[in-house]
Amino acid sequence: MKRILTLLATLALPISAFAIDPLDGAFGLRLGDVFTPNETNSQGTVRTDEHAHLPAYRFQPQVPNRNFTEYWVYVTPTTHRIFRIVAVGHANNTTLAESQQDAILAVARDKYYGDFSIHDRWIFQGTRSVTVRPPTVLADGSVLWQVAYTDHALQGRIMMANNGTYEEVDDSGL
């Protein structure tokens, strides 16, 4: 009986492993892919995020999500690999923004089934995560919120150079 249960558990393990989608990107972009901004894929708008300290490029996905009004992609400075994809939503009040966040997190949790913490509002799968930033009330009373898909391994390879610019770590010979 013990051998039969062990065999069944062994057979079920690969099936459950395939039921989880890999956390590989969002909004038509894949983390780790090369993104070279141009007039086709980017709106030419660049901003610097206070967390990443690198330029982000605004883009419009082929199939936008109705909860979001802006989309940004962050790339590594040398190889232009995507390490972060951000979608920004606007709501009329904090309660609505939190409701939208909860719904997005529930979908992500069901899709990726990674380590999940509702309190901290993130889902991890290996070195990648989906995080939701707390709502921010703007001067006009509207509320801004965002969801970010991040490859922390790629983001960790970025360092500040002596001249104050950012570059990727040179791992030659390591």
Contact map, one row per residue, 1 for C-alpha under 8 A:
111110000000000000000000000000000000000000000000000000000000000000000000000000000000000000000000000000000000000000000000000000000000000000000000000000000000000000000000000000
111111000000000000000000000000000000000000000000000000000000000000000000000000000000000000000000000000000000000000000000000000000000000000000000000000000000000000000000000000
111111100000000000000000000000000000000000000000000000000000000000000000000000000000000000000000000000000000000000000000000000000000000000000000000000000000000000000000000000
111111110000000000000000000000000000000000000000000000000000000000000000000000000000000000000000000000000000000000000000000000000000000000000000000000000000000000000000000000
111111111000000000000000000000000000000000000000000000000000000000000000000000000000000000000000000000000000000000000000000000000000000000000000000000000000000000000000000000
011111111100000000000000000000000000000000000000000000000000000000000000000000000000000000000000000000000000000000000000000000000000000000000000000000000000000000000000000000
001111111110000000000000000000000000000000000000000000000000000000000000000000000000000000000000000000000000000000000000000000000000000000000000000000000000000000000000000000
000111111111000000000000000000000000000000000000000000000000000000000000000000000000000000000000000000000000000000000000000000000000000000000000000000000000000000000000000000
000011111111100000000000000000000000000000000000000000000000000000000000000000000000000000000000000000000000000000000000000000000000000000000000000000000000000000000000000000
000001111111110000000000000000000000000000000000000000000000000000000000000000000000000000000000000000000000000000000000000000000000000000000000000000000000000000000000000000
000000111111111000000000000000000000000000000000000000000000000000000000000000000000000000000000000000000000000000000000000000000000000000000000000000000000000000000000000000
000000011111111100000000000000000000000000000000000000000000000000000000000000000000000000000000000000000000000000000000000000000000000000000000000000000000000000000000000000
000000001111111110000000000000000000000000000000000000000000000000000000000000000000000000000000000000000000000000000000000000000000000000000000000000000000000000000000000000
000000000111111111000000000000000000000000000000000000000000000000000000000000000000000000000000000000000000000000000000000000000000000000000000000000000000000000000000000000
000000000011111111100000000000000000000000000000000000000000000000000000000000000000000000000000000000000000000000000000000000000000000000000000000000000000000000000000000000
000000000001111111110000000000000000000000000000000000000000000000000000000000000000000000000000000000000000000000000000000000000000000000000000000000000000000000000000000000
000000000000111111110000000000000000000000000000000000000000000000000000000000000000000000000000000000000000000000000000000000000000000000000000000000000000000000000000000000
000000000000011111111000000000000000000000000000000000000000000000000000000000000000000000000000000000000000000000000000000000000000000000000000000000000000000000000000000000
000000000000001111111000000000000000000000000000000000000000000000000000000000000000000000000000000000000000000000000000000000000000000000000000000000000000000000000000000000
000000000000000111111100000000000000000000000000000000000000000000000000000000000000000000000000000000000000001110000000000000000000000000000000000000000000000000000000000000
000000000000000001111110000000000000000000000000000000000000000000000000000000000000000000000000000000000000001100000000000000000000000000000000000000000000000000000000000000
000000000000000000011111000000000000000000000000000000000000000000000000000000000000000000000000000000000000000100000000000010000000000000000000000000000000000000000000000000
000000000000000000001111100000000000000000000000000000000000000000000000000000000000000000000000000000000000000100000000000010011000000000000000000000000000000000000000000000
000000000000000000000111110001100000000000000000000000000000000000000000000000000000000000000000000000000000000000000000000000010000000000000000000000000000000000000000000000
000000000000000000000011111111100000000000000000000000000000000000000000000000000000100000000000000000000000000000000000000000000000000000000000000010000000000000000000000000
000000000000000000000001111111000000000000000000000000000000000000000000000000000000100000000000000000000000000000000000000000000000000000000000000010000000000000000000000000
000000000000000000000000111110000000000000000000000000000000111110000000000000000000000000000000000000000000000000000000000000000000000000000000000000000000000000000000000000
000000000000000000000000111111000000000000000000000000000000111000000000000000000000000000000000000000000000000000000000000000000000000000000000000000000000000000000000000000
000000000000000000000000111111101000000000000000000000000000000000000000000000000000100000000000000000000000000000000000000000000000000000000000000000000000000000000000000000
000000000000000000000001110111111000000000000000000000000000000000000000000000000100000000000000000000000000000000000000000000000000000000000000000000000000000000000000000000
000000000000000000000001100011111000000000000000000000000000000000000000000000001111100000000000000000000000000000000000000000000000000000000000000011100000000000000000000000
000000000000000000000000000001111100000000000000000000000000000000000000000000001110000000000000000000000000000000000000000000000000000000000000000000100100000000000000000000
000000000000000000000000000011111110000000000000000000000000000000000000000000001100000000000000000000000000000000000000000000000000000000000000000000000000000000000000000000
000000000000000000000000000000011111000000000000000000000000000000000000001000111100000000000000000000000000000000000000000000000000000000000000000000000000000000000000000000
000000000000000000000000000000001111100000000000000000000000000000000000001000011100000000000000000000000000000000000000000000000000000000000000000000000000000000000000000000
000000000000000000000000000000000111110000000000000000000000000000000000000000010000000000000000000000000000000000000000000000000000000000000000000000000000000000000000000000
000000000000000000000000000000000011111111010000000000001000000000000000000000000000000000000000000000000000000000000000000000000000000000000000000000000000000000000000000000
000000000000000000000000000000000001111111110000000000000000000000000000000000000000000000000000000000000000000000000000000000000000000000000000000000000000000000000000000000
000000000000000000000000000000000000111111110000000000000000000000000000000000000000000000000000000000000000000000000000000000000000000000000000000000000000000000000000000000
000000000000000000000000000000000000111111100000000000000000000000000000000000000000000000000000000000000000000000000000000000000000000000000000000000000000000000000000000000
000000000000000000000000000000000000111111100000000000000011000000000000000000000000000000000000000000000000000000000000000000000000000000000000000000000000000000000000000000
000000000000000000000000000000000000111111111000000000001111000000000000000000000000000000000000000000000000000000000000000000000000000000000000000000000000000000000000000000
000000000000000000000000000000000000011111111000000000001111000000000000000000000000000000000000000000000000000000000000000000000000000000000000000000000000000000000000000000
000000000000000000000000000000000000111001111100000000001100000000000000000000000000000000000000000000000000000000000000000000000000000000000000000000000000000000000000000000
000000000000000000000000000000000000000001111110000000001100000000000000000000000000000000000000000000000000000000000000000000000000000000000000000000000000000000000000000000
000000000000000000000000000000000000000000011111000000111100000000000000000000000000000000000000000000000000000000000000000000000000000000000000000000000000000000000000000000
000000000000000000000000000000000000000000001111100000111000000000000000000000000000000000000000000000000000000000000000000000000000000000000000000000000000000000000000000000
000000000000000000000000000000000000000000000111110111110000000000000000000000000000000000000000000000000000000000000000000000000000000000000000000000000000000000000000000000
000000000000000000000000000000000000000000000011111111110000000000000000000000000000000000000000000000000000000000000000000000000000000000000000000000000000000000000000000000
000000000000000000000000000000000000000000000001111110000000000000000000000000000000000000000000000000000000000000000000000000000000000000000000000000000000000000000000000000
000000000000000000000000000000000000000000000000111110000000000000000000000000000000000000000000000000000000000000000000000000000000000000000000000000000000000000000000000000
000000000000000000000000000000000000000000000001111111000000000000000000000000000000000000000000000000000000000000000000000000000000000000000000000000000000000000000000000000
000000000000000000000000000000000000000000000001111111100000000000000000000000000000000000000000000000000000000000000000000000000000000000000000000000000000000000000000000000
000000000000000000000000000000000000000000000001100111110000000000000000010000000000000000000000000000000000000000000000000000000000000000000000000000000000000000000100000000
000000000000000000000000000000000000000000000111100011111000000000000000011000000000000000000000000000000000000000000000000000000000000000000000000000000000000000000000000000
000000000000000000000000000000000000000000000111100001111100000000000001111000000000000000000000000000000000000000000000000000000000000000000000000000000000000000000000000000
000000000000000000000000000000000000100001111110000000111110000000000001110000000000000000000000000000000000000000000000000000000000000000000000000000000000000000000000000000
000000000000000000000000000000000000000001111100000000011111000000000111100000000000000000000000000000000000000000000000000000000000000000000000000000000000000000000000000000
000000000000000000000000000000000000000011100000000000001111100000000111100000000000000000000000000000000000000000000000000000000000000000000000000000000000000000000000000000
000000000000000000000000000000000000000011100000000000000111110100000110000000000000000000000000000000000000000000000000000000000000000000000000000000000000000000000000000000
000000000000000000000000001100000000000000000000000000000011111100000010000000000000000000000000000000000000000000000000000000000000000000000000000000000000000000000000000000
000000000000000000000000001100000000000000000000000000000001111100000000000000000000000000000000000000000000000000000000000000000000000000000000000000000000000000000000000000
000000000000000000000000001100000000000000000000000000000000111110000000000000000000000000000000000000000000000000000000000000000000000000000000000000000000000000000000000000
000000000000000000000000001000000000000000000000000000000001111111010000000000000000000000000000000000000000000000000000000000000000000000000000000000000000000000000000000000
000000000000000000000000001000000000000000000000000000000000001111110000000000000000000000000000000000000000000000000000000000000000000000000000000000000000000000000000000000
000000000000000000000000000000000000000000000000000000000000000111111000000000000000000000000000000000000000000000000000000000000000000000000000000000000000000000000000000000
000000000000000000000000000000000000000000000000000000000000000011111000000000000000000011000000000100000000000000000000000000000000000000000000000000000000000000000000000000
000000000000000000000000000000000000000000000000000000000000000111111110000000000000001111000000000000000000000000000000000000000000000000000000000000000000000000000000000000
000000000000000000000000000000000000000000000000000000000000000001111110000000000000001111000000000000000000000000000000000000000000000000000000000000000000000000000000000000
000000000000000000000000000000000000000000000000000000000111000000011111000000000000001110000000000000000000000000000000000000000000000000000000000000000000000000000000000000
000000000000000000000000000000000000000000000000000000000111100000011111100000000000111100000000000000000000000000000000000000000000000000000000000000000000000000000000000000
000000000000000000000000000000000000000000000000000000011110000000000111110000000000111000000000000000000000000000000000000000000000000000000000000000000000000000000000000000
000000000000000000000000000000000000000000000000000000011110000000000011111000000111110000000000000000000000000000000000000000000000000000000000000000000000000000000000000000
000000000000000000000000000000000000000000000000000001111000000000000001111100000111100000000000000000000000000000000000000000000000000000000000000000000000000000000000000000
000000000000000000000000000000000110000000000000000000110000000000000000111110011111000000000000000000000000000000000000000000000000000000000000000000000000000000000000000000
000000000000000000000000000000000000000000000000000000000000000000000000011111111110000000000000000000000000000000000000000000000000000000000000000000000110010000000011000000
000000000000000000000000000000000000000000000000000000000000000000000000001111110000000000000000000000000000000000000000000000000000000000000000000000000000010000000111000000
000000000000000000000000000000000000000000000000000000000000000000000000000111110000000000000000000000000000000000000000000000000000000000000000000000000000000000000011000000
000000000000000000000000000000000100000000000000000000000000000000000000000111111000000000000000000000000000000000000000000000000000000000000000000000000000000000000000000000
000000000000000000000000000000000111000000000000000000000000000000000000001111111100000000000000000000000000000000000000000000000000000000000000000000000000000000000000000000
000000000000000000000000000000111110000000000000000000000000000000000000001100111110000000000000000000000000000000000000000000000000000000000000000000000000000000000000000000
000000000000000000000000000001111110000000000000000000000000000000000000111100011111100000000000000000000000000000000000000000000000000000000000000000000000000000000000000000
000000000000000000000000000000110000000000000000000000000000000000000000111100001111100000000000000000000000000000000000000000000000000000000000000001110110000000000000000000
000000000000000000000000000000100000000000000000000000000000000000000000111000000111110000000000000000000000000000000000000000000000000000000000000111100010000000000000000000
000000000000000000000000110010100000000000000000000000000000000000000011110000000111111000000000000000000000000000000000000000000000000000000000000111000000000000000000000000
000000000000000000000000000000000000000000000000000000000000000000000011100000000001111100000000000000000000000000000000000000000000000000000000011110000000000000000000000000
000000000000000000000000000000000000000000000000000000000000000000011111000000000000111110000000000000000000000000000000000000000000000000000000011100000000000000000000000000
000000000000000000000000000000000000000000000000000000000000000000011110000000000000011111000000000000000000000000000000000000000000000000000001111000000000000000000000000000
000000000000000000000000000000000000000000000000000000000000000000111100000000000000001111100000100000000000000000000000000000000000000000000001110000000000000000000000000000
000000000000000000000000000000000000000000000000000000000000000000111000000000000000000111110000100000000000000000000000000000000000000000000111100000000000000000000000000000
000000000000000000000000000000000000000000000000000000000000000000000000000000000000000011111101100000000000000000000000000000000000000000000111100000000000000000000000000000
000000000000000000000000000000000000000000000000000000000000000000000000000000000000000001111101100000000000000000000000000000000000000000001110000000000000000000000000000000
000000000000000000000000000000000000000000000000000000000000000000000000000000000000000000111111100000000000000000000000000000000000000010001110000000000000000000000000000000
000000000000000000000000000000000000000000000000000000000000000000000000000000000000000000111111110000000000000000000000000000000000001110000010000000000000000000000000000000
000000000000000000000000000000000000000000000000000000000000000000000000000000000000000000001111111000000000000000000000000000000000000000000000000000000000000000000000000000
000000000000000000000000000000000000000000000000000000000000000000000000000000000000000000111111111100000000000000000000000000000000000000000000000000000000000000000000000000
000000000000000000000000000000000000000000000000000000000000000000000000000000000000000011111111111110000000000000000000000000000000001000000011100000000000000000000000000000
000000000000000000000000000000000000000000000000000000000000000000000000000000000000000000000111111111000000000000000000000000000000001000000000000000000000000000000000000000
000000000000000000000000000000000000000000000000000000000000000000000000000000000000000000000011111111100000000000000000000000000000000000000000000000000000000000000000000000
000000000000000000000000000000000000000000000000000000000000000000100000000000000000000000000001111111110000000000000000000000000000000000000000000000000000000000000000000000
000000000000000000000000000000000000000000000000000000000000000000000000000000000000000000000000111111111000000000000000000000000001000000000000101000000000000000000000000000
000000000000000000000000000000000000000000000000000000000000000000000000000000000000000000000000011111111100000000000000000000000000000000000000000000000000000000000000000000
000000000000000000000000000000000000000000000000000000000000000000000000000000000000000000000000001111111110000000000000000000000000000000000000000000000000000000000000000000
000000000000000000000000000000000000000000000000000000000000000000000000000000000000000000000000000111111111000000000000000000000000000000000000000000000000000000000000000000
000000000000000000000000000000000000000000000000000000000000000000000000000000000000000000000000000011111111100000000000110000000001000000000000000000000000000000000000000000
000000000000000000000000000000000000000000000000000000000000000000000000000000000000000000000000000001111111110000000000000000000000000000000000000000000000000000000000000000
000000000000000000000000000000000000000000000000000000000000000000000000000000000000000000000000000000111111111000000000000000000000000000000000000000000000000000000000000000
000000000000000000000000000000000000000000000000000000000000000000000000000000000000000000000000000000011111111110000000001000000100000000000000000000000000000000000000000000
000000000000000000000000000000000000000000000000000000000000000000000000000000000000000000000000000000001111111111010000001000000000000000000000000000000000000000000000000000
000000000000000000000000000000000000000000000000000000000000000000000000000000000000000000000000000000000111111110000000000000000000000000000000000000000000000000000000000000
000000000000000000011000000000000000000000000000000000000000000000000000000000000000000000000000000000000011111110000000000000000000000000000000000000000000000000000000000000
000000000000000000011110000000000000000000000000000000000000000000000000000000000000000000000000000000000001111111000000000010000000000000000000000000000000000000000000000000
000000000000000000010000000000000000000000000000000000000000000000000000000000000000000000000000000000000001111111110000001010000000000000000000000000000000000000000000000000
000000000000000000000000000000000000000000000000000000000000000000000000000000000000000000000000000000000000100111110000001110000000000000000000000000000000000000000000000000
000000000000000000000000000000000000000000000000000000000000000000000000000000000000000000000000000000000000000011111000001110000000000000000000000000000000000000000000000000
000000000000000000000000000000000000000000000000000000000000000000000000000000000000000000000000000000000000100011111100111100000000000000000000000000000000000000000000000000
000000000000000000000000000000000000000000000000000000000000000000000000000000000000000000000000000000000000000000111111111000000000000000000000000000000000000000000000000000
000000000000000000000000000000000000000000000000000000000000000000000000000000000000000000000000000000000000000000011111110000000000000000000000000000000000000000000000000000
000000000000000000000000000000000000000000000000000000000000000000000000000000000000000000000000000000000000000000001111100000000000000000000000000000000000000000000000000000
000000000000000000000000000000000000000000000000000000000000000000000000000000000000000000000000000000000000000000001111110000000000000000000000000000000000000000000000000000
000000000000000000000000000000000000000000000000000000000000000000000000000000000000000000000000000000001000000000011111111000000011100000000000000000000000000000000000000000
000000000000000000000000000000000000000000000000000000000000000000000000000000000000000000000000000000001000000000011101111100001111000000000000000000000000000000000000000000
000000000000000000000000000000000000000000000000000000000000000000000000000000000000000000000000000000000001100011111000111110001110000000000000000000000000000000000000000000
000000000000000000000000000000000000000000000000000000000000000000000000000000000000000000000000000000000000000001110000011111111100000000000000000000000000000000000000000000
000000000000000000000110000000000000000000000000000000000000000000000000000000000000000000000000000000000000000111100000001111111000000000000000000000000000000000000000000000
000000000000000000000000000000000000000000000000000000000000000000000000000000000000000000000000000000000000000000000000000111111000000000000000000000000000000000000000000000
000000000000000000000000000000000000000000000000000000000000000000000000000000000000000000000000000000000000000000000000000111111000000000000000000000111000000000000000000000
000000000000000000000011000000000000000000000000000000000000000000000000000000000000000000000000000000000000000000000000000111111100000000000000000011111000000000000000000000
000000000000000000000010000000000000000000000000000000000000000000000000000000000000000000000000000000000000000000000000011111111110000000000000000111110000000000000000000000
000000000000000000000000000000000000000000000000000000000000000000000000000000000000000000000000000000000001000000000000011100011111000000000000001111000000000000000000000000
000000000000000000000000000000000000000000000000000000000000000000000000000000000000000000000000000000000000000000000000111000001111100000000000001110000000000000000000000000
000000000000000000000000000000000000000000000000000000000000000000000000000000000000000000000000000010001000000000000000110000000111110000000000111100000000000000000000000000
000000000000000000000000000000000000000000000000000000000000000000000000000000000000000000000000000000000000000000000000100000000011111000000000111000000000000000000000000000
000000000000000000000000000000000000000000000000000000000000000000000000000000000000000000000000000000000000000000000000000000000001111100000000110000000000000000000000000000
000000000000000000000000000000000000000000000000000000000000000000000000000000000000000000000100110000000000000000000000000000000000111110000011110000000000000000000000000000
000000000000000000000000000000000000000000000000000000000000000000000000000000000000000000000100000000000000000000000000000000000000011111000011100000000000000000000000000000
000000000000000000000000000000000000000000000000000000000000000000000000000000000000000000001100000000000000000000000000000000000000001111101111000000000000000000000000000000
000000000000000000000000000000000000000000000000000000000000000000000000000000000000000000000000000000000000000000000000000000000000000111111111000000000000000000000000000000
000000000000000000000000000000000000000000000000000000000000000000000000000000000000000000000000000000000000000000000000000000000000000011111100000000000000000000000000000000
000000000000000000000000000000000000000000000000000000000000000000000000000000000000000000000000000000000000000000000000000000000000000001111100000000000000000000000000000000
000000000000000000000000000000000000000000000000000000000000000000000000000000000000000000011000000000000000000000000000000000000000000011111110000000000000000000000000000000
000000000000000000000000000000000000000000000000000000000000000000000000000000000000000001111000000000000000000000000000000000000000000011111111000000000000000000000000000000
000000000000000000000000000000000000000000000000000000000000000000000000000000000000000001111100100000000000000000000000000000000000001111001111100000000000000000000000000000
000000000000000000000000000000000000000000000000000000000000000000000000000000000000000111100000100000000000000000000000000000000000001111000111110000000000000000000000000000
000000000000000000000000000000000000000000000000000000000000000000000000000000000000000111100000100010000000000000000000000000000001111100000011111000000000000000000000000000
000000000000000000000000000000000000000000000000000000000000000000000000000000000000011110000000000000000000000000000000000000000001111000000001111100000000000000000000000000
000000000000000000000000000000000000000000000000000000000000000000000000000000000000011100000000000010000000000000000000000000000111100000000000111110000000000000000000000000
000000000000000000000000000000000000000000000000000000000000000000000000000000000001111000000000000000000000000000000000000000001111000000000000011111000000000000000000000000
000000000000000000000000110000100000000000000000000000000000000000000000000000000001110000000000000000000000000000000000000000011110000000000000001111100000000000000000000000
000000000000000000000000000000100000000000000000000000000000000000000000000000000011100000000000000000000000000000000000000000011100000000000000000111110010000000000000000000
000000000000000000000000000000110000000000000000000000000000000000000000000000000011000000000000000000000000000000000000000000111000000000000000000011111110000000000000000000
000000000000000000000000000000000000000000000000000000000000000000000000000000000010000000000000000000000000000000000000000000111000000000000000000001111111000000000000000000
000000000000000000000000000000000000000000000000000000000000000000000000000000000000000000000000000000000000000000000000000000110000000000000000000000111111100000000000000000
000000000000000000000000000000010000000000000000000000000000000000000000000100000010000000000000000000000000000000000000000000000000000000000000000000111111110000000000000000
000000000000000000000000000000000000000000000000000000000000000000000000000100000011000000000000000000000000000000000000000000000000000000000000000001111111110000000000000000
000000000000000000000000000000000000000000000000000000000000000000000000000000000000000000000000000000000000000000000000000000000000000000000000000000011111111000000000000000
000000000000000000000000000000000000000000000000000000000000000000000000000000000000000000000000000000000000000000000000000000000000000000000000000000001111111000000001100000
000000000000000000000000000000000000000000000000000000000000000000000000000110000000000000000000000000000000000000000000000000000000000000000000000000000111111100000111100000
000000000000000000000000000000000000000000000000000000000000000000000000000000000000000000000000000000000000000000000000000000000000000000000000000000000001111110000111100000
000000000000000000000000000000000000000000000000000000000000000000000000000000000000000000000000000000000000000000000000000000000000000000000000000000000000011111111110000000
000000000000000000000000000000000000000000000000000000000000000000000000000000000000000000000000000000000000000000000000000000000000000000000000000000000000001111111110000000
000000000000000000000000000000000000000000000000000000000000000000000000000000000000000000000000000000000000000000000000000000000000000000000000000000000000000111111000000000
000000000000000000000000000000000000000000000000000000000000000000000000000000000000000000000000000000000000000000000000000000000000000000000000000000000000000111111000000000
000000000000000000000000000000000000000000000000000000000000000000000000000000000000000000000000000000000000000000000000000000000000000000000000000000000000000111111100000000
000000000000000000000000000000000000000000000000000000000000000000000000000000000000000000000000000000000000000000000000000000000000000000000000000000000000000111111110000000
000000000000000000000000000000000000000000000000000001000000000000000000000010000000000000000000000000000000000000000000000000000000000000000000000000000000011110011111000000
000000000000000000000000000000000000000000000000000000000000000000000000000111000000000000000000000000000000000000000000000000000000000000000000000000000000011110001111100000
000000000000000000000000000000000000000000000000000000000000000000000000000111000000000000000000000000000000000000000000000000000000000000000000000000000000111000000111110000
000000000000000000000000000000000000000000000000000000000000000000000000000000000000000000000000000000000000000000000000000000000000000000000000000000000000111000000011111000
000000000000000000000000000000000000000000000000000000000000000000000000000000000000000000000000000000000000000000000000000000000000000000000000000000000000000000000001111100
000000000000000000000000000000000000000000000000000000000000000000000000000000000000000000000000000000000000000000000000000000000000000000000000000000000000000000000000111111
000000000000000000000000000000000000000000000000000000000000000000000000000000000000000000000000000000000000000000000000000000000000000000000000000000000000000000000000011111
000000000000000000000000000000000000000000000000000000000000000000000000000000000000000000000000000000000000000000000000000000000000000000000000000000000000000000000000001111
000000000000000000000000000000000000000000000000000000000000000000000000000000000000000000000000000000000000000000000000000000000000000000000000000000000000000000000000001111
